Amino acid sequence: MSLLECTALELADKIKKKECTCKDAVQAVFAQIEKQEKNYHCYISLDKERALKRAGEVQAAIDSGELTGPLAGVPVAVKDNICTEDVETTCASRILSGFVPTFSAEAVVNLEKAGAIILGKTNMDEFAMGSTTETSAYGVTRNPWNPEHVPGGSSGGSAAAVAAGECYFALGSDTGGSIRQPAGFCGVVGMKPTYGTVSRYGLIAYGSSLDQIGPLCRDVSDCAAVLEAISSHDTKDSTSMERETDFTSALTADVSGMRIGIPRDYLGEGLDGEVKEAVLRAAGELEKKGAVLEEFDLSLVEYAIPAYYTIASAEASSNLERFDGIKYGYRAKDYDGLHSMYKKTRSEGFGPEVKRRIMLGSFVLSSGYYDAYYLKALKVKALIKKAFDEAFGRFDCLLGPVAPTTAPQLGKSLTAPLRMYLGDIYTISVNLAGLPAVSLPCGVSSDGLPIGLQLIGDCFQEKKLIRAAYTYEQARGKFPLSPAWEGRNAKTADGTVNAGTDGKEA
């Protein structure tokens, strides 16, 4: 096994055993980046010099016994809406070009305490608004399984970087599925924790009541270890929770007696046949391991999308008021007076999708429409939470697809924004209810694209999710690396080969 093929935990173990150094790992990743980045465009910015310097510092701390954790020495990528001290953070938007934070997000601070080495900032949909990583001001990211397809979004750069071997794991943010959906499209593992588990301090806000930072990794074990490292109570975030964060203890392949519900609403009209088959096959594997499966009706699913986009857009219109060209970031060159400067700066600095959501949010918050739209959406949000509470009275976790289809082709989603919004049908309810959920690959379609399985848990029940996900992962076996890895083909979970795009031809 090459150094790049190691998981994060395997790499850290090799470093502790002196089978390789932190510098070796960083150099191996940058060699892969130099080879593949032009094909996939996972990153907005990279800092090799800083990463190598940090590798030397971490190596010294490991050798002296100061750093002993499971992630010490592991290179990581960070989504570009998560602040990093002295490193430009743009949210993939022109309006934040040149913004260099004077502090790091709490999640980044926690990772650095654990000994992780930051490589750079990953590409994303502008201000996390999108499902394809095509709305970035810095160009589109491509899917490592097929560069003619999207990697998902908004954390598409982070998911693609993990799938292409351009980092060992990455941080993303999830407002309506922005970790889980790209994880599903790129064949990696992504987890959205319970709201309040990971501090939002330093995460540039899109929808404050919905946003959560989480990990994107090669496997479930890495995911549990990273989540354990970044979770903490933070007095700088008023929504931060004080709770137990020993997630790695749940890495046991045992689901005997676990009750798993499958919402019929998630298996109906609009779901691709291959996706449905792969998800139900995964459910069957868990049943063989002793889980008790039952289909049931989860009400209000059809109301989740309008409620989510009403609330998220309203919060976005409020959060994005601060980007005005006065304090930091982009400012229009030609203007006549303060009002003109505001108008031109925001018109030139924001992209079409961000403008669309700001306008929608401003409309639903305006006088005469607040009660009709925003207040009603908040009531629906409460009803959705109640429906999940009732479901978790019967089940330990819920199982379903991550998205209705595999990754769409580049350019198809932006021509029909409403269709793109409808693609979030299986993920957004989790954010509205503040629940944890994990996405992991459960197969590859006939055209060589990964299929994602989603497991949803009750608040603070990440351990049950990790146990179920780990059990399935052990039963499924090692998922194949993407065709971005030189000389490799896509394989289905049952071992048959599907034609993929070779990295050298991408």
N, C-alpha and C positions, 0 to 999 in steps of 0.2 A: 504494500500500500504506500502510495506517495504521500508526502507531507500534506499536500492540498486535499487529499481524499479523507483525511482525518476529520472527525467531528471536533467541535470546540473542546469537549471534555477529553477526548483522546489526545489532542494536541497538547493541552495543559499537562496531561500525565507524562507525555514524552519529554516535555521540557523539565519537569520535576526529576525524571529519571536520567536527565542529561543525555538523552538520545538525540536531542536537537536543542537549539537556542531560540530565544525570542526573535533575535535578528534573522535567523534562518527562516522562521515563519513569516515575518514581515516581507523579507525579500522574495519568498516564494509567491506570496499573494500579489506583490507588485509586478512580478514577472507575468503572472496570469492576467493582471489588469492590462499591462502593456500589450499583451497578445489579443485580448478579447474586447477591451473597452470600446474600441472603434466600431465593433459590431453591435453592441448592446446599449452603450451609453447609460450605464448604471449610476454614475457619479456626476455631480455638479462640480465638486472641487476635491482635490487630493493633496496631501502634504507628506511626501515620502521622507523628507529630511526630518520633520518633526516626529514622524512615526518611528524612524530608526533611532533617534535620540531617546525617545520614550522606551523603546525596546531595550536599550542599554541600561536605563534606570530600573526597569522592571526586572531584568535579568539579575542585576546586583541585589535587588530586594529578595528575589527568590533564592539566590545562592546564600544569602545571609540568614535565611529562615524567617524574614519579616513578612513575606507574602507566601501563604500556603493554600490559598483558596482554589477552587476548581476551575477558575477562569483566568488565572494568572498567566500573562504572556500571550493571550489569545487576541489576534487582530479583529477589530469590529468596525462596521460602518454605521453611521448615524444619519437618520433622515434629516433633510435640510430645513425642517421647521422646529428642530430641537436645538436650543442655543448651546454653543460651544465657545468658551472663553478664547478670545483673540483669533477666532476662526470665523470667516464670513458666513452668515446664516441668512438665506434669501427667501425661503419658502417657495423657491422656483418662480419668483415673481420679479419683474423689472422694478417694481416700486421699492423693494428692499435691497436693491443692488448697492453694494458698498457698506452694508450694515454689519459691523463687527461687534458682537456682544462683549461686555466687560465681565460676564459671569457665565457659568455653565449650568444647564438644567440639572436638577437634583438627580435624575436618572443617570445622567452622564457622570456626575460626581461619584455616584455609587459604583458605577462600572470602573472608573479609574481607581477607586479604593480597592476594588477586587483585582486590579492588575491588568485590566484589558487595555489594548493599544488601539487608539482611534486612527483609522486610515484616511477618512475623508467624509464628505457629506453627500448623501445619495439623492438622486433625482426624484421628483414627485409631481403630482398634479398641483398646479398653482394654489397656494394656501390650502392644500389638501382637498380641493373642490374638484372632484372627478373620479372616475372609476377605471381609468386606462393609462394614466401617466402620459397623456398626450397634450394636456393643457399647460405644461411647463413652458416658461419663457426661454428655457435653455435647450429645447428640443425634446423629441420623444425618446422613451426607453423602449427597447425591443425585448421580446420574450426569448430567453435562452433555449427554449424547446423548439421554437420556430420564429425567426426574426421578422416574419411577415405578420405576426400576431402581437397583440398588446400583452404586457406583463400584469395587467390589472392596476388598480390604484386605490387610494392615492399613494400608498407606499410601494409603488411598482419598482422604483430604483433599488430599494432595500431587498425586496423579494428576488429580483433579477440578479443582484450582486451575489446573494447566497447561492442561487441556482447555478450561476456561471462560475462559481469557485473564486469570485473576486473578494470574498471575505469569509470568515468562518461563521459569523452570525451578524445580525443587524438589528438596530432599533427602528421601529415604525410607530405610527400613531393611528388609532382606530376611532373614527367618529360615527361611521355607519357601515363598517366592514372593511375599512382601509388597510387592515393587517390581514384579515382572514381571506378576503377575496383574492388579492395578489398572491398570497401563499398557495391558495388552491390552483390558480392559473399557472404558477411556476413550479409546482411540485415540491414545495417545502412546508415546514410546520410553522404556523403563526398563532399567537395567542393574544386575545383581548382579555385583560384581567377585569375583575369586579371594579366598578367605578370607585375611585378613591384609594385603590391598592398601591398604585404607582403615582408619585407626586406629579402634578401638572406644572409645577414651578419650572419655568424655562421653556415650556412648550408653547409656541406661538399659537394663540387660540383661534379656532374656527367656530366650533359650537361648544361653549364652556361646560354645559351640562351633559355633554355626550363624549367629549374627547378623553382618550386614555392612551398612554404610551405602553407598548408591549414588544415582545421579541419575535424575530423571524429567524428560524434555525434549520439545521439539517435534519434533526430528529427530536423526538419528544424529550429525551433526557437533557439535551442542550437547552431546550425551551424551559424546562423546570428549573435548571440551574441559573439561567439568565434571569428569569422572573424572580427567583429568590434573591439574586444580587441587586436588582434595581428597585425592589419593593421596600418601602420604609415609611414610617410616619414622619411628616414634614410640617413643621409649624408655619412655614412660608406659604403653604397651600391649605386654605380653609376647608377644602373638601377631602383632605388626606385622612385616611383611617388608620387607627392604631390596631394592628391585628397580627396574628401568627403568620409567619411567612416561610415556614419549613416545607417548601413544595417538593423538594427532591425525595423526601421520605415516602411520597406517594408513587414512586417508580417501582410498582409491583405488578406483575402480570396476573392479576386476580380480579375477576369481575363476577365471581360466583354469587348469585342472588341479587346482583345489581339490577334495578328496574329501569329499563330504558324505553322512553316513549318516542314514537315516530309520528309526527303530525301529518295527518292525511293531506292537510292544506299544502304541505311542502312537496307532495308527490303528484300533484294534479296537473292541470293544463299549463302549458308553457315550459315544462321540464323536459329537456332533451332525453331521449330514450337511453342512450349510452350512459349518461350521468345517473339516471335513475337506477339502471341495472348495477352500476358499480357501487352506488351507495347501499343498495339493498344487499349486495354481496358482502359488503363490509359489515352490515348489520348481522348477517348470517354468521360471520366469523365470531362476532361477540357472543352470539347465541350459543355457538358450539363451546365457548369457553365458560358457559354457565350463566350468562346474563338472561334476564327475562324481558322479552321484547313485546310491545303492544302498540298497535296503531290507535290514534285518538284524534279528536277534533280540537285544534287550537284556534279559538275564535279570534276575530278582529284582524286577521292577517291582511285582508284587503285594504284596511285603513292605515296600515303601518307606513306605507310610502308617503301618502299625502301629509300625515301627521309629522313624519320625520322631516320632510323637506320644508314644511312650514316652520317648525321649531328651529332647525339648523340654519335656515336662511335668515330668520329673524335674529338669531344670536350672531351670525356672521356679519350682518349689516351693522350691528352694534359694535362688535369687536374690531371691525376693519375701519371704523371712523378715525382711529388714531393715525392711520397712514395718510398724512396730508402734505408731505414735502417740507414740513417745518423743522422737525427735530432730527430726523435721520432718513437715510435711504434716498430714493430718486426724487428730483425736483425738475419740473419743466423748465426749459431754458427761456422761452419767450412767453411773457404774460404781462398783463396790464392790471396791476392791483392785486390785493390779497385774494378776493373771490375768484379772479381769473386764474391765479396760481393754483388754488385748490382744485378748481375744475380741470385745468389742463394736466396737472400732475396726476390726478386720479384717473383721468381719461386715458392718458398715455401709459401710466404705470400698471394698471390692472388689465388682465386679459378678458376675453368675452365671457367665459364661464363664471369668473368671479363677479363681473359686472351683472350678469344675469341673476346670480343669487343675492347680491346686495340689493338689487332693485326689487326682487321678490320679497326679501326680508323687510325692506322699508315699507312696501305696500301692506303686508299683513300686520305691521305694527302701527300703521297710520290711523288717524282718527276716523271712526266710522267703520273700520275693517278689523280692528283689534279683537272685538268680541266675536265677530263672525268667523274669523280664521285662527288667529293665534290662541285665543282663550279656548276655543273648541279643540284645537290640536293638543293643548295641555290636558284637557279632559280625556281625550282619546289615549294619550300617553299613560294616564293613570289607569284606564281600563285595560290597556295592554299589560301593564305590570300586574294587575289583578288576575288576568288570564294566566300569566306565567306562574303566579303564586299558587293558583289552583292546580296547575299541571304538576308543579313540584311537590304538591301534597300527595301525589300519586307516584311520581317517578324521581329517580336519582339524577338522571340527565336526559336530555332530548337529543335525537339524532336526525340528521337530514343533510341535504346538499349545501354547498357554499354558494353556488350560483346556478342559474338555470341551464347554462351551457358551459362549454370550455371557452378558453380565451378567444374573443372575436378578432377578426383581422384589423390591422391598423386602418384608421380612417372611417370605419363603419359606424362607430358609436357617436362621434362628434357631429355627424350629419343629422342625428335624431336624438337630441338630448333626453327626451321623455323615455325613449327605449332604454337609454343608458341608466336612467333613474330606476326603471322597472327591474333592471338587472340586480338591484340591491335588495330584492324582496325577502331573501332568506337571512340577511345579516343585520338589517337596521333595527329590528325589534329588540335585539340584544342590547343595543346602545340606549334605546328609549327606556328600557327597564333596568339599565345599569348592571346587567348580568355578565358573567365570564363566559367565554366560548373559545374553542380551539379548532383550527383547521389543519388537516393533514391529508396527504395524498392517498387515494384509495384505488388508483388505476390510471391507465392511459387510454385515450380514445383511439379509434381506428385511424385518425389522421395524426397521431403522435403527440397529442396534447394532454397534460395531466388533468385528472379529475379530482376535485377536492371533497372531502367528507368533513362535516361540521358537527361538533358535539357542544351542546349548550348546558350550562349548569345553573343552579340557584346561586344567589349572592353568597360570596365567600366560600363557595364549594369547588374551588380550583383543584383541590386534591382528588376529588371524585373524577373530574374531567381528565386529569393527568393519568390517573389509574386506568380509566377506560381507553384513552388514547394510546397509552403505552402497551396495554394488553393487545389492542388491535395491531399496533405496529409490530409487535413481536410475532403475532400470528401471520401477518402479511409478509414479513421478511424485509430485507433491506431494499429500499426504493431505489431505482436506477438513477444515476447521475444524468443531467440533461445533456443533449447532443452538443452543447457548447464546449463540453470537455472533449478535447481532441480525440478522434478515432472512436467515438462511442455512439451507439444507436439508442433510441428510445425503446424501452421494453414495458409491456404491461405487467401488472402486479402478478399475473399467473405465469410470467416467464416468456410469453410469446413476444416476438420482435415487431415493432412498428417502424416504418421508415421515418427518420428524422432529418433535420438539416444539419449537416456536418459543420462544425465551427469554422473550419478552414475556408468553406465556401460562402459563409454568411456575409 
